[in-house]
Amino acid sequence: MVHREVHILSYFSLPTDLAETFSHWPEFRSGADYSVDLATVGESVEVRLVAPAEEQHYVTVKGRQGGRLFDQVLGAVVYALGKNSDNLVVDRVS
């Protein structure tokens, strides 16, 4: 099983409704605000806002099996977050 994970750091000064961004995708399964679950046959991707106490917040994009859906979701998340931020840092975790 391939596991892919990317963290996107930002200031998050303006909220971004990622669930709304993906709600029209056929792969959309559920979501609210920064939390989104998407899936196709053989691939699933989850997006979450991680807000640790006393540390910088970040959005994580995790894919099980890795593939086309992960790549498309990651691109859409970066684009959507970029609309409300002047600074994004994308960090490949795995």
N, C-alpha and C positions, 0 to 999 in steps of 0.2 A: 504494500500500500504506500503510495506516494503522499506525503503530507507537505503542503506548501503553506507558508505563513508570512505575511507582510504586515509591518506596523507603519502607520502613517501618523506622524506627529504634527501638531498644529496648535495655534492659539485658541481655536474654537470660540472666537469672540462672537460670531453670529451662528446661530443654530442651522444645521443642514438636515433636512428630513430625507434621509437615505431611503427609508421605506417607501416614501412617495416616488422617489426616483425609480425604484425597481418595481413598483406595484403593477405596471403594465407589461412587464416581462412574462413570458409564458413559464419561465422557471421559478417565478416568485411563489414561495410557499406561505410565508408569514413575515410580519415585521411591524415595527413601530419606531419612529425617530431614527436613531443610529443602529438599531438592531434589525438585521435582515437575514432570512434563511431562504436560499435558493437551491433547486435541485433539478437534475435531469437523470435519465437512466444512467447509472454508473458514476455519477459525480454530484457532489454537494459542496456548497460554499456558505459560510456564515460570516457576517459582518457584525462587529460589536464595538461599542465605545468602552474603553477601559479607563477608569478614573481612579487610580490609586491615590490614597491619602498622601498629601505632601509631595506628590510627583506630577510631572507633566502628563496630561491626558493624551491618549492616542486611540486611533481606530485600528482594529485588527481585522484583517481579511484572511480567513483560513479555508483551505480547500483540502478535502479528502479525495484522493485519487489524482488530483491535479489535471489540468487540461484546458480546453477551450473556454468553459464556463468561468473558471478561476481567472483566466486572463481578461475576459470581457468584464467581469465584475470589478476586478482591480482597476482597470482603466476607467470605468464609469464612476467608481468611488473617488479616485484621484481627481477626475474632472469636476464632479459635484462639489467636493470639498474645496477645490481651487476657486470656485465661484465666490466663496465667502471668506477666503483667507488670502493674505499676501505672502504666506510662507508655509510650505509643506515640506516635510522631510519623510522620505520613503525609505524604510529599512527592511531589507529582506532578512527574515529570521531563519527560515528553512525552505 
